Amino acid sequence: MPDKNMRFLVVDDFSTMRRIVRNLLKELGFTNVDEAEDGQVALHKLKTQHFDFIVSDWNMPN
């Protein structure tokens, strides 16, 4: 069984896609989800916080 307290970081430049991924994770029982709108913000969050799993867009600014 996966740990439902896992921390996720969803990285995408489109807010709609971040919302879709967040909602899918919520349906699976994962509620500890943070977001970043580009690679630069994601890198800052990764340097200052702990995440267990990252879902990231491949092609985006910064």
C-alpha positions as CSV (number, residue, x, y, z in Angstrom):
1,M,0.0,0.0,0.0
2,P,1.4,3.5,-0.9
3,D,1.9,6.0,1.9
4,K,-1.0,8.5,1.6
5,N,1.1,11.1,3.3
6,M,3.6,11.2,0.5
7,R,4.6,14.7,-0.5
8,F,4.1,15.5,-4.2
9,L,5.4,18.4,-6.3
10,V,3.4,19.1,-9.5
11,V,5.4,21.2,-12.0
12,D,3.7,22.6,-15.1
13,D,3.4,26.0,-16.7
14,F,-0.3,25.5,-17.3
15,S,-2.4,26.0,-14.2
16,T,-5.2,23.8,-15.7
17,M,-2.8,20.8,-16.0
18,R,-1.6,21.3,-12.5
19,R,-5.2,21.3,-11.3
20,I,-6.0,18.2,-13.3
21,V,-3.0,16.3,-11.8
22,R,-3.8,17.6,-8.3
23,N,-7.4,16.4,-8.6
24,L,-6.3,13.0,-9.9
25,L,-3.9,12.6,-7.0
26,K,-6.7,13.6,-4.6
27,E,-9.0,10.9,-6.1
28,L,-6.2,8.4,-5.3
29,G,-6.1,9.6,-1.7
30,F,-3.0,11.8,-1.9
31,T,-3.7,15.3,-0.4
32,N,-0.2,16.5,0.4
33,V,0.4,18.2,-3.0
34,D,2.3,21.4,-3.8
35,E,2.7,23.1,-7.2
36,A,5.3,25.1,-9.1
37,E,4.6,27.0,-12.3
38,D,8.1,26.6,-13.8
39,G,11.4,25.0,-13.3
40,Q,12.9,27.9,-11.4
41,V,10.2,27.8,-8.8
42,A,10.4,24.0,-8.6
43,L,14.1,24.1,-8.0
44,H,13.7,26.6,-5.2
45,K,11.0,24.4,-3.6
46,L,13.2,21.3,-4.0
47,K,16.1,23.1,-2.3
48,T,14.0,24.2,0.7
49,Q,11.5,21.4,1.1
50,H,11.3,17.6,1.0
51,F,9.2,15.9,-1.7
52,D,8.7,12.1,-2.2
53,F,7.5,12.3,-5.8
54,I,7.6,14.9,-8.6
55,V,5.3,15.1,-11.6
56,S,6.8,17.5,-14.1
57,D,6.1,18.8,-17.5
58,W,9.2,18.3,-19.8
59,N,8.9,21.4,-22.0
60,M,8.3,24.7,-20.1
61,P,10.1,28.0,-19.4
62,N,12.8,28.5,-16.8
